[in-house]
Amino acid sequence: MSLAGKTLFITGASRGIGLAIALKAAADGANIAVAAKTTEPHPKLEGTIHTAAERIEAAGGRALPLVCDIRDETQVKDAIDRAAEHFGGIDILVNNASAIQLTRTVDTDMKRFDLMHGINARGTFMVSKYAIPHLQKAENPHILMLSPPLDLSEKWFAPHLAYSMAKYGMSLVALGLAGELLDWGIAVNALWPRTTIATAAVKNLLGGDALMRASRTPEIVADAAHRIFLKPAGTFTGQFLIDDTFLAGEGVTDFDKYRVDPTTSLHRDFFVPDDDGGPTRLT
């Protein structure tokens, strides 16, 4: 079971979870379209589309770095068409790009509101829209959203309404497309981590080094995504998956290897339903 020769179009693939998914697929010999905005090094954000492409090729894959702001319709359409032409099609779309700001309504600038909705909800919808004609031609096509299960508890909205609305927008796209694309055999699923993941967003925006130590590495999400892409698209669709629960169902038993710091209790992520205990203790 391998992704050798498959082409993945991954938004936000220059770092973090998007890059981890790319590297996992690259180890199989997959083709990766790295669609992201970062072309020059940033003091707080490691990686660019070019450094990501280098790492993908070093891991055994083929890479195409593409400058793409997923809020821009022309850039999105051009990037998808270029990837399909360069690699001869697109087999898998990963909607990973996202923006976050955890502020209450009165403290949320409307520019930031528009940014989060433009990337998370509108961007995910638009990238999916333009990828669908290419995915229709693939042998086992998948769309994966990095977005949470649709748990409409008040506590997920009251502290940061703008972000929650935008992030759940990605999940609504997954829900709708799973039904819309069923007859075309295109699988549409959503994947979400049970714990915080050690990324630049966690370090810079959420909790610094302390939260990083209480997180799992991006590789747990990458391993889950890899197994999803190997599932038959015609039957494995419309799922809202939590990373470790899904992996446990696939026979994975060692979750300690994903801990950043084995001596620190893991921090539960947003949006994980209270009744979902998971396969392992987080302490």
Secondary structure as UniProt FT lines:
FT   TURN            4..5
FT   STRAND          7..11
FT   TURN            12..14
FT   HELIX           16..26
FT   TURN            27..29
FT   STRAND          31..36
FT   HELIX           49..58
FT   TURN            59..60
FT   STRAND          62..67
FT   TURN            70..71
FT   HELIX           73..87
FT   STRAND          92..95
FT   HELIX           105..107
FT   HELIX           110..116
FT   HELIX           117..123
FT   HELIX           124..135
FT   TURN            136..137
FT   STRAND          142..145
FT   HELIX           154..156
FT   TURN            157..159
FT   HELIX           161..180
FT   HELIX           182..184
FT   STRAND          187..192
FT   HELIX           200..201
FT   HELIX           202..207
FT   HELIX           208..213
FT   HELIX           219..229
FT   TURN            233..235
FT   STRAND          240..242
FT   HELIX           243..249
FT   TURN            250..251
FT   HELIX           256..258
FT   TURN            262..263
FT   TURN            270..271
FT   TURN            274..275
//
